[in-house]
């Protein structure tokens, strides 16, 4: 009898203590667009601005220090991260800061998925070139 109650206790503990962490495996999604502002060499004149084609976009789940997925934008600058679970995420793209040749910085947006089927649409992420 003690053995059976122990097994039931362990199963209950495993069932209630296992909470899905942010990341892949869900039914929610995050999407948005990358908007590029193209400046001259010393960043004094805006030469052009457009939605970025084939730009890399990254996503970080929860407190993880590194990205778990990278996608590229489509012809209209759109990116999409499907099949996400509830939780906190950081979406970012790389930008070239003015007057710092060869340097890149992350332009990021924090977002929280609160519903298992939520479709989050972000404001445009603006990067410099």
N, CA, C and O of each residue as an XYZ file, in Angstrom:
516
protein
N       0.819     -1.192      0.000
C       0.000      0.000      0.000
C       0.867      1.262      0.000
O       0.564      2.239     -0.685
N       1.940      1.222      0.775
C       2.844      2.366      0.819
C       3.506      2.559     -0.532
O       3.697      3.692     -0.976
N       3.854      1.478     -1.180
C       4.498      1.541     -2.482
C       3.563      2.167     -3.518
O       4.010      2.996     -4.310
N       2.305      1.803     -3.538
C       1.324      2.349     -4.478
C       1.123      3.839     -4.225
O       1.102      4.622     -5.175
N       0.975      4.244     -2.982
C       0.770      5.661     -2.693
C       2.024      6.478     -3.046
O       1.915      7.630     -3.467
N       3.192      5.891     -2.876
C       4.431      6.571     -3.262
C       4.469      6.809     -4.771
O       4.799      7.905     -5.226
N       4.129      5.773     -5.545
C       4.118      5.899     -7.002
C       3.103      6.945     -7.442
O       3.400      7.757     -8.319
N       1.928      6.943     -6.859
C       0.900      7.937     -7.205
C       1.387      9.341     -6.840
O       1.163     10.286     -7.596
N       2.044      9.483     -5.701
C       2.577     10.791     -5.295
C       3.627     11.291     -6.274
O       3.635     12.471     -6.623
N       4.507     10.412     -6.721
C       5.549     10.786     -7.677
C       4.934     11.203     -9.004
O       5.356     12.194     -9.601
N       3.947     10.458     -9.468
C       3.281     10.799    -10.736
C       2.591     12.144    -10.620
O       2.700     12.972    -11.525
N       1.886     12.378     -9.529
C       1.222     13.670     -9.327
C       2.228     14.813     -9.279
O       2.001     15.872     -9.863
N       3.319     14.600     -8.594
C       4.355     15.625     -8.497
C       4.926     15.949     -9.868
O       5.128     17.118    -10.198
N       5.188     14.924    -10.667
C       5.711     15.144    -12.022
C       4.692     15.878    -12.877
O       5.053     16.779    -13.634
N       3.434     15.508    -12.766
C       2.391     16.114    -13.584
C       2.212     17.590    -13.261
O       2.113     18.414    -14.171
N       2.170     17.930    -11.987
C       1.905     19.312    -11.603
C       3.143     20.193    -11.596
O       3.015     21.416    -11.639
N       4.328     19.619    -11.545
C       5.536     20.437    -11.522
C       6.091     20.697    -12.908
O       6.935     21.578    -13.074
N       5.642     19.960    -13.900
C       6.132     20.151    -15.261
C       5.304     21.218    -15.950
O       4.179     20.957    -16.378
N       5.845     22.402    -16.059
C       5.174     23.481    -16.742
C       5.922     23.751    -18.037
O       7.151     23.826    -18.046
N       5.182     23.898    -19.131
C       5.835     24.170    -20.405
C       6.597     25.487    -20.328
O       6.082     26.489    -19.833
N       7.801     25.470    -20.815
C       8.633     26.653    -20.878
C       8.440     27.314    -22.241
O       7.988     26.657    -23.179
N       8.770     28.587    -22.369
C       8.680     29.238    -23.673
C       9.541     28.504    -24.697
O      10.555     27.901    -24.348
N       9.136     28.560    -25.936
C       9.901     27.926    -27.004
C       8.987     27.232    -27.988
O       7.781     27.476    -28.023
N       9.576     26.371    -28.779
C       8.830     25.663    -29.814
C       7.933     24.584    -29.210
O       8.181     24.082    -28.114
N       6.894     24.249    -29.950
C       6.025     23.169    -29.534
C       4.601     23.609    -29.256
O       3.774     22.787    -28.862
N       4.293     24.872    -29.448
C       2.954     25.370    -29.164
C       2.179     25.690    -30.431
O       2.519     25.248    -31.528
N       1.127     26.473    -30.241
C       0.261     26.833    -31.365
C       0.177     28.343    -31.581
O      -0.604     28.806    -32.412
N       0.970     29.108    -30.843
C       0.980     30.566    -30.979
C       2.047     30.983    -31.995
O       2.848     30.160    -32.437
N       2.048     32.264    -32.359
C       3.047     32.747    -33.313
C       3.349     34.223    -33.078
O       2.567     34.954    -32.469
N       4.504     34.632    -33.578
C       4.916     36.037    -33.563
C       5.331     36.392    -34.975
O       6.096     35.668    -35.612
N       4.816     37.527    -35.465
C       5.233     37.983    -36.790
C       5.412     39.491    -36.790
O       4.934     40.192    -35.899
N       6.104     39.970    -37.801
C       6.344     41.388    -37.941
C       7.090     41.669    -39.232
O       7.189     40.810    -40.108
N       7.616     42.890    -39.340
C       8.370     43.290    -40.527
C       9.636     44.023    -40.104
O       9.690     44.666    -39.056
N      10.648     43.905    -40.950
C      11.897     44.651    -40.766
C      11.887     45.825    -41.737
O      11.720     45.642    -42.943
N      12.069     47.041    -41.200
C      12.118     48.248    -42.006
C      13.539     48.789    -41.954
O      14.083     49.023    -40.875
N      14.136     48.985    -43.123
C      15.536     49.399    -43.241
C      15.611     50.880    -43.595
O      14.928     51.354    -44.503
N      16.455     51.598    -42.857
C      16.786     52.983    -43.193
C      18.239     52.987    -43.630
O      19.135     52.668    -42.849
N      18.464     53.354    -44.888
C      19.793     53.323    -45.498
C      20.369     54.740    -45.515
O      19.861     55.621    -46.208
N      21.441     54.942    -44.739
C      22.083     56.251    -44.631
C      23.396     56.287    -45.404
O      23.944     55.248    -45.773
N      23.896     57.514    -45.646
C      25.228     57.661    -46.242
C      26.280     57.271    -45.208
O      25.936     56.945    -44.072
N      27.544     57.301    -45.584
C      28.639     56.821    -44.741
C      28.735     57.430    -43.363
O      29.090     56.728    -42.416
N      28.430     58.724    -43.208
C      28.528     59.347    -41.884
C      27.158     59.585    -41.238
O      27.038     60.346    -40.277
N      26.140     58.931    -41.773
C      24.781     58.948    -41.207
C      24.158     60.339    -41.122
O      23.410     60.632    -40.189
N      24.465     61.189    -42.088
C      23.872     62.523    -42.089
C      22.739     62.660    -43.093
O      21.909     63.563    -42.985
N      22.709     61.750    -44.081
C      21.678     61.827    -45.120
C      21.003     60.464    -45.265
O      21.661     59.443    -45.463
N      19.687     60.476    -45.163
C      18.919     59.253    -45.397
C      18.802     59.055    -46.898
O      18.153     59.844    -47.586
N      19.435     57.992    -47.411
C      19.442     57.727    -48.841
C      18.171     57.020    -49.306
O      17.659     57.308    -50.388
N      17.668     56.108    -48.499
C      16.504     55.320    -48.885
C      15.928     54.641    -47.652
O      16.618     54.480    -46.644
N      14.691     54.251    -47.731
C      14.079     53.440    -46.671
C      13.110     52.472    -47.332
O      12.423     52.815    -48.293
N      13.069     51.248    -46.793
C      12.291     50.183    -47.444
C      12.143     49.010    -46.484
O      12.863     48.914    -45.489
N      11.207     48.124    -46.789
C      11.085     46.878    -46.032
C      12.184     45.936    -46.491
O      12.370     45.713    -47.687
N      12.909     45.389    -45.528
C      14.103     44.592    -45.811
C      13.796     43.202    -46.336
O      13.044     42.443    -45.724
N      14.381     42.884    -47.463
C      14.265     41.558    -48.069
C      15.443     40.712    -47.604
O      16.584     41.172    -47.626
N      15.179     39.494    -47.190
C      16.205     38.520    -46.808
C      17.024     38.967    -45.596
O      18.195     38.609    -45.474
N      16.419     39.740    -44.707
C      17.069     40.158    -43.458
C      16.934     39.035    -42.433
O      15.907     38.359    -42.388
N      17.957     38.834    -41.616
C      17.904     37.814    -40.573
C      17.224     38.361    -39.322
O      17.502     39.476    -38.883
N      16.321     37.549    -38.755
C      15.608     37.905    -37.529
C      15.742     36.722    -36.574
O      15.624     35.566    -36.981
N      15.989     37.025    -35.300
C      16.259     35.997    -34.294
C      15.209     36.055    -33.190
O      14.561     37.081    -32.982
N      15.052     34.926    -32.479
C      14.134     34.900    -31.341
C      14.789     34.169    -30.174
O      15.425     33.128    -30.340
N      14.613     34.749    -28.986
C      15.106     34.174    -27.737
C      13.886     33.850    -26.878
O      12.951     34.646    -26.799
N      13.895     32.695    -26.241
C      12.788     32.283    -25.380
C      13.171     32.414    -23.918
O      14.235     31.953    -23.504
N      12.304     33.041    -23.136
C      12.502     33.127    -21.694
C      13.815     33.773    -21.304
O      14.181     34.827    -21.823
N      14.522     33.129    -20.383
C      15.793     33.662    -19.873
C      17.003     33.095    -20.594
O      18.137     33.337    -20.181
N      16.782     32.353    -21.654
C      17.887     31.752    -22.403
C      18.759     32.867    -22.974
O      18.226     33.820    -23.543
N      20.077     32.778    -22.843
C      20.940     33.854    -23.341
C      21.164     33.831    -24.855
O      21.689     34.800    -25.403
N      20.785     32.764    -25.538
C      21.021     32.701    -26.984
C      19.726     32.402    -27.735
O      18.764     31.889    -27.163
N      19.719     32.729    -29.013
C      18.524     32.511    -29.820
C      18.323     31.016    -30.087
O      19.284     30.248    -30.130
N      17.067     30.620    -30.266
C      16.796     29.231    -30.594
C      16.330     29.071    -32.029
O      16.218     27.954    -32.533
N      16.059     30.192    -32.687
C      15.680     30.103    -34.097
C      16.027     31.402    -34.806
O      16.018     32.482    -34.215
N      16.336     31.263    -36.097
C      16.619     32.414    -36.959
C      15.836     32.215    -38.238
O      15.832     31.126    -38.811
N      15.167     33.278    -38.690
C      14.451     33.225    -39.961
C      14.903     34.401    -40.813
O      15.551     35.324    -40.321
N      14.558     34.360    -42.079
C      14.846     35.470    -43.005
C      13.531     36.077    -43.462
O      12.525     35.384    -43.610
N      13.558     37.375    -43.682
C      12.351     38.062    -44.116
C      12.035     37.742    -45.572
O      12.913     37.406    -46.367
N      10.760     37.856    -45.887
C      10.294     37.628    -47.251
C      10.400     38.885    -48.097
O      11.013     39.866    -47.676
N       9.804     38.866    -49.296
C       9.913     39.995    -50.234
C       9.323     41.305    -49.718
O       9.687     42.382    -50.191
N       8.408     41.211    -48.745
C       7.816     42.441    -48.198
C       8.350     42.762    -46.798
O       7.781     43.592    -46.090
N       9.443     42.103    -46.403
C      10.056     42.369    -45.105
C       9.447     41.605    -43.939
O       9.825     41.827    -42.789
N       8.505     40.705    -44.224
C       7.797     39.982    -43.171
C       8.600     38.795    -42.650
O       9.229     38.065    -43.416
N       8.564     38.618    -41.323
C       9.111     37.425    -40.697
C       8.010     36.782    -39.861
O       7.026     37.432    -39.507
N       8.187     35.480    -39.544
C       7.166     34.741    -38.803
C       7.817     33.633    -37.997
O       8.589     32.835    -38.529
N       7.502     33.588    -36.722
C       7.938     32.510    -35.839
C       6.698     31.747    -35.395
O       5.990     32.201    -34.496
N       6.419     30.598    -36.005
C       5.225     29.819    -35.644
C       5.522     28.795    -34.550
O       6.668     28.601    -34.147
N       4.468     28.157    -34.091
C       4.541     27.006    -33.168
C       5.234     27.331    -31.851
O       6.098     26.587    -31.389
N       4.841     28.455    -31.255
C       5.423     28.874    -29.985
C       4.479     28.565    -28.828
O       3.262     28.503    -29.002
N       5.053     28.374    -27.660
C       4.284     28.172    -26.423
C       4.095     29.517    -25.726
O       4.708     30.517    -26.100
N       3.239     29.523    -24.711
C       3.070     30.715    -23.890
C       4.396     31.035    -23.207
O       5.157     30.134    -22.852
N       4.663     32.337    -23.025
C       5.878     32.749    -22.339
C       6.423     34.056    -22.877
O       5.813     34.703    -23.729
N       7.590     34.433    -22.360
C       8.240     35.682    -22.758
C       9.289     35.406    -23.826
O      10.014     34.412    -23.775
N       9.349     36.323    -24.805
C      10.267     36.192    -25.930
C      10.931     37.532    -26.209
O      10.413     38.594    -25.863
N      12.087     37.450    -26.842
C      12.813     38.623    -27.334
C      13.060     38.372    -28.820
O      13.685     37.377    -29.187
N      12.571     39.273    -29.675
C      12.776     39.175    -31.121
C      13.734     40.292    -31.503
O      13.554     41.442    -31.102
N      14.766     39.943    -32.294
C      15.712     40.998    -32.649
C      16.290     40.811    -34.048
O      16.302     39.715    -34.610
N      16.772     41.942    -34.584
C      17.494     41.979    -35.860
C      18.746     42.813    -35.628
O      18.828     43.570    -34.660
N      19.714     42.670    -36.516
C      20.976     43.391    -36.370
C      20.975     44.666    -37.192
O      20.519     44.693    -38.335
N      21.495     45.718    -36.583
C      21.550     47.034    -37.186
C      22.988     47.514    -37.170
O      23.773     47.102    -36.316
N      23.341     48.383    -38.111
C      24.690     48.962    -38.173
C      24.614     50.383    -37.623
O      24.112     51.283    -38.297
N      25.110     50.591    -36.405
C      25.021     51.935    -35.826
C      25.838     52.951    -36.632
O      26.864     52.620    -37.225
N      25.361     54.171    -36.634
C      26.041     55.239    -37.370
C      27.441     55.494    -36.827
O      27.684     55.413    -35.624
N      28.338     55.799    -37.728
C      29.710     56.194    -37.409
C      30.536     55.115    -36.708
O      31.548     55.432    -36.083
N      30.123     53.846    -36.799
C      30.889     52.757    -36.198
C      31.023     51.663    -37.252
O      30.210     50.740    -37.308
N      32.045     51.772    -38.077
C      32.228     50.831    -39.183
C      32.441     49.407    -38.670
O      33.216     49.175    -37.743
N      31.751     48.480    -39.280
C      31.918     47.068    -38.968
C      31.235     46.591    -37.695
O      31.265     45.399    -37.392
N      30.627     47.488    -36.956
C      29.935     47.103    -35.720
C      28.471     46.795    -36.011
O      27.873     47.356    -36.928
N      27.910     45.896    -35.215
C      26.489     45.574    -35.301
C      25.886     45.662    -33.908
O      26.549     45.368    -32.914
N      24.627     46.067    -33.845
C      23.917     46.067    -32.574
C      22.535     45.463    -32.781
O      21.960     45.543    -33.866
N      22.025     44.868    -31.737
C      20.707     44.242    -31.810
C      19.626     45.286    -31.543
O      19.703     46.060    -30.589
N      18.626     45.283    -32.408
C      17.425     46.070    -32.187
C      16.359     45.056    -31.817
O      15.966     44.225    -32.636
N      15.889     45.132    -30.565
C      15.020     44.064    -30.080
C      13.670     44.560    -29.587
O      13.485     45.732    -29.259
N      12.740     43.620    -29.548
C      11.393     43.861    -29.054
C      11.059     42.725    -28.101
O      11.234     41.553    -28.435
N      10.577     43.077    -26.911
C      10.130     42.064    -25.950
C       8.641     41.842    -26.131
O       7.876     42.780    -26.356
N       8.247     40.585    -26.028
C       6.837     40.246    -26.209
C       6.499     39.061    -25.308
O       7.348     38.213    -25.035
N       5.257     39.016    -24.855
C       4.803     37.884    -24.056
C       3.577     37.276    -24.715
O       2.611     37.974    -25.023
N       3.626     35.983    -24.925
C       2.471     35.240    -25.426
C       1.718     34.738    -24.203
O       2.271     34.016    -23.373
N       0.454     35.128    -24.101
C      -0.334     34.780    -22.925
C      -1.371     33.701    -23.195
O      -1.886     33.082    -22.263
N      -1.676     33.478    -24.453
C      -2.680     32.476    -24.808
C      -2.038     31.453    -25.737
O      -1.213     31.813    -26.577
N      -2.400     30.205    -25.598
C      -1.723     29.152    -26.351
C      -1.933     29.239    -27.856
O      -1.180     28.622    -28.610
N      -2.934     29.985    -28.317
C      -3.167     30.141    -29.761
C      -3.008     31.588    -30.220
O      -3.471     31.952    -31.301
N      -2.365     32.399    -29.416
C      -2.230     33.824    -29.716
C      -1.355     34.063    -30.937
O      -0.348     33.386    -31.144
N      -1.761     35.046    -31.744
C      -0.976     35.476    -32.908
C      -0.557     36.919    -32.675
O      -1.356     37.839    -32.852
N       0.691     37.117    -32.279
C       1.206     38.444    -31.956
C       1.769     39.075    -33.222
O       2.577     38.466    -33.923
N       1.339     40.298    -33.510
C       1.875     41.052    -34.648
C       2.609     42.259    -34.083
O       2.003     43.131    -33.459
N       3.908     42.300    -34.304
C       4.765     43.358    -33.767
C       4.742     44.591    -34.658
O       4.443     44.511    -35.849
N       5.064     45.731    -34.059
C       5.331     46.935    -34.851
C       6.610     46.682    -35.639
O       7.397     45.801    -35.292
N       6.813     47.460    -36.706
C       8.025     47.305    -37.515
C       9.280     47.444    -36.655
O       9.352     48.306    -35.779
N      10.256     46.593    -36.913
C      11.575     46.703    -36.294
C      12.440     47.492    -37.270
O      12.642     47.063    -38.407
N      12.948     48.631    -36.841
C      13.708     49.520    -37.721
C      15.205     49.278    -37.527
O      15.720     49.364    -36.412
N      15.887     48.978    -38.618
C      17.336     48.779    -38.585
C      18.007     49.798    -39.517
O      17.405     50.280    -40.476
N      19.254     50.105    -39.208
C      20.039     51.057    -40.008
C      21.060     50.315    -40.853
O      21.597     49.284    -40.448
N      21.314     50.855    -42.022
C      22.353     50.315    -42.914
C      23.224     51.448    -43.401
O      24.163     51.222    -44.164
